[in-house]
């Protein structure tokens, strides 16, 4: 995204800068860990991946009600640091287990599940915070730049991993990730202060109070609202097709090399390529695309890439193809479709932003992961080769494209109603 000066209005600069830094630290820490996760997934056995995805989903089912209880009872300024301190403590435990080589295979499998939980929780909390701080209009102008902070972190993390993996060793990379996470907590504190004085937010102290309600409110909200159900279906299609691609990658990479160090470097190289492409697209294209064509078109970019990529894999299921496809798919997701998807949440009530969004980002996403994993395993057990499985994903991408355009239209209608309602309230108060 080309961040023109006129895109940032007076009073927004400080909050925007801390949001950028917050997401940078969050994803830099995660991407230091991601190559280690991917290697542990292969080490744990490619044939066991569907079990790991199922374990992740079950863990999410247990964690979401606990998070819902925290959301109901804690103000935002306390909730977010508690979540990140908890995950930093988890990283310290894994560091001890790996350093002293305690039950390495079991730890590898548990770590794979844990980091899958951590990633979604950490990012979901971040975007809930952003949707709470910024309006729909601000989101369209600023979310691509904020997302670029994460993309820069996604670039720095793999670069650090490639640089430090040999001299430090994989286990000590965990400490680097924990440091990034603690700096993210510092950014949260500064962002709360900056948001209190930013323009365009009428009552910052009011929105910072605890939300209240019950543990399972988010599920009920999603089931009652066609708009939220549509977002949940969008995320489901994202997850299922992404799982198909991940399993394709795991099978092809495992066949290409049996050296853990080579595989770790290979996964880190993919992450590095994605970071470079994503930052470039976000600074050069994302804002222009959303401004000119709208949220629906931005959401639709990813299904188009998925359909084309699986067609290429069906024609040639090779290492170079899967690496290129993975890089393009994740770039389209992080650079364009993900910022657009987060704008969908800016037109929701505050309780929906934290509770329903968390259910969609975590339970729905990982549930679809598990379903996609078992579907992939079932197709393989029926004797289908990687080429044929790739063809299964193409009709899913076509349905996903139609849904993207429909959600974009729905978001625009909700945003227009919100503006009208705000104007009516202002006239009434006057």
Secondary structure, 3 states (H helix, E strand, C coil): CCCCHHHCCCCCHHHHHHHHHHHHHHHHHHHHHHHHHHHHHHHCCHHHHHHHHHHHHHHHHHHHHHHHHHHHHCCHHHHHHHHHHHHHHHHHHHHHHHHCCCCHHHHHHHHHHHHHHHHHHHHHHHHHHHHHHCCHHHHHHHHHHHHHHHHHHHHHHHHHHHHHHHHHCCCCHHHHHHHHHHHHHHHHHHHHHHHHCCCCCCCHHHHCCCCCCCCCHHHHHHHHCHHHHHHHHHHHHHHHHHHHHHHHHHHHHHHHCCCHHHHHHHHHHHHHHHHHHHHHHHHHHHHHHHHHHCHHHHHHHHHHHHHHHHHHHHHCCCHHHHHHHHHHHHHHHHHHHHHHHHHHHHHCCHHHHHHHHHHHHHHHHHHHHHHHHHHHHHHHHCCCCHHHHHHHHHHHHHHHHHHHHHHHHHHHHHHHHHHHHHHHHHHHHC
